[in-house]
């Protein structure tokens, strides 16, 4: 090897070592906070995505208007109209969108049906895939007021009327986008729907079902309709090239019911409560690495379909309230904001720069947090990186960084050395509302793990840090 080549390789190694981020665990004495920095108010940006009621009032209405994309109820709901949306000020939301069930509709057995539904029902032998049943969805959910009919998208008249009905509903009610549930129509491959699939093949011997799913989304794209799908990635090649966003559910956290008997403030004695599961992927998951495996897969899809106009994934995570004792020696608890779960959900999604929201189905008021309005700027680097030997990960942004870490049995102090940490830069630990100061491109952060109040086990954490 020539001397020049050896020298070039040495310089390359030197430069990469200088540019690389370095991590190490240090003692508490190295953790230094800034007591009285001269900091101006944080600049807020719009939140990403939220599902909310168009009939909201007060604080709930104020909260939902802080987001860019708000899903506002079923596009077929006659109680939701343009007058209501205007009166509520919801037309000012950049993307005020409606919900729609992509592959099917409800036929009301004891109520009034819309003209399109009446027409479909009258011609159901050719317009639906289950003219005489099975009505699996209504039966499973114990809906005694409906039958669901699955669209025969292979029927051209039905296909055109389906699109026209959707667009007319959106236009009349002034929705400027649509969210599709069951978006990839993956249901048809499930065993209970064997008869439905068989009927499709009988009615359309020359057609493929998912080609028609593709045709549906392509038609809407050609009409410049803003579309968000639910789990379209499950049939990615037929959906993602034709939509703007795709949603995942419970890939980072989910809520589960546990049989714990206690007394809740303002509710009385209960036999079970909702709690947050930080390991939702498999029944036996015990590591956040399981979630990252799927996040990495979706990130690959995001890059693959970016050229077609697909922008990003939305991570909708379900969480539960935290519980605090009202009195030390009595089993009386109150529900409180689950800040740890909210931050963990957010930071995990931001490792790959996704849209994210954590919803509390049992108490929507407790899910509100200003974390959704922080301005991180653009992400830096190709992806997140592992924090040394810890089961932890972080991602730098133009205006800060995010960090997640698996639970550890004790508090940790992590030294971060990075060219992104400019000398003497003030850093806000938003979780603890504490200011840190970087010195020589180095800072130390405190990783203090929250304990589960019932098991006393430490929980994984997520943190967000902003520069000033």
HELIX and SHEET records of a PDB file:
HELIX    1   1 UNK A    3  UNK A   19  1                                  17    
HELIX    2   2 UNK A   28  UNK A   30  5                                   3    
HELIX    3   3 UNK A   58  UNK A   64  1                                   7    
HELIX    4   4 UNK A   82  UNK A   87  1                                   6    
HELIX    5   5 UNK A   90  UNK A   92  5                                   3    
HELIX    6   6 UNK A  115  UNK A  122  1                                   8    
HELIX    7   7 UNK A  124  UNK A  127  1                                   4    
HELIX    8   8 UNK A  136  UNK A  140  1                                   5    
HELIX    9   9 UNK A  156  UNK A  173  1                                  18    
HELIX   10  10 UNK A  186  UNK A  189  5                                   4    
HELIX   11  11 UNK A  191  UNK A  193  5                                   3    
HELIX   12  12 UNK A  194  UNK A  203  1                                  10    
HELIX   13  13 UNK A  209  UNK A  222  1                                  14    
HELIX   14  14 UNK A  232  UNK A  235  5                                   4    
HELIX   15  15 UNK A  236  UNK A  239  1                                   4    
HELIX   16  16 UNK A  240  UNK A  242  5                                   3    
HELIX   17  17 UNK A  289  UNK A  305  1                                  17    
HELIX   18  18 UNK A  306  UNK A  308  5                                   3    
HELIX   19  19 UNK A  339  UNK A  350  1                                  12    
HELIX   20  20 UNK A  364  UNK A  367  5                                   4    
HELIX   21  21 UNK A  370  UNK A  373  5                                   4    
SHEET    1   A 3 UNK A  22  UNK A  25  0                                        
SHEET    2   A 3 UNK A 412  UNK A 417 -1                                        
SHEET    3   A 3 UNK A 442  UNK A 447 -1                                        
SHEET    1   B 7 UNK A  33  UNK A  34  0                                        
SHEET    2   B 7 UNK A 434  UNK A 437 -1                                        
SHEET    3   B 7 UNK A 426  UNK A 429 -1                                        
SHEET    4   B 7 UNK A 461  UNK A 467 -1                                        
SHEET    5   B 7 UNK A 400  UNK A 405 -1                                        
SHEET    6   B 7 UNK A 392  UNK A 397 -1                                        
SHEET    7   B 7 UNK A 385  UNK A 386 -1                                        
SHEET    1   C 8 UNK A  47  UNK A  51  0                                        
SHEET    2   C 8 UNK A  67  UNK A  74  1                                        
SHEET    3   C 8 UNK A  95  UNK A 101  1                                        
SHEET    4   C 8 UNK A 178  UNK A 181  1                                        
SHEET    5   C 8 UNK A 227  UNK A 230  1                                        
SHEET    6   C 8 UNK A 245  UNK A 249  1                                        
SHEET    7   C 8 UNK A 312  UNK A 318  1                                        
SHEET    8   C 8 UNK A 355  UNK A 359  1                                        
SHEET    1   D 2 UNK A 104  UNK A 108  0                                        
SHEET    2   D 2 UNK A 146  UNK A 150 -1                                        
SHEET    1   E 2 UNK A 254  UNK A 258  0                                        
SHEET    2   E 2 UNK A 273  UNK A 277 -1                                        
SHEET    1   F 4 UNK A 268  UNK A 270  0                                        
SHEET    2   F 4 UNK A 262  UNK A 264 -1                                        
SHEET    3   F 4 UNK A 332  UNK A 336  1                                        
SHEET    4   F 4 UNK A 322  UNK A 325 -1                                        
END                                                                             
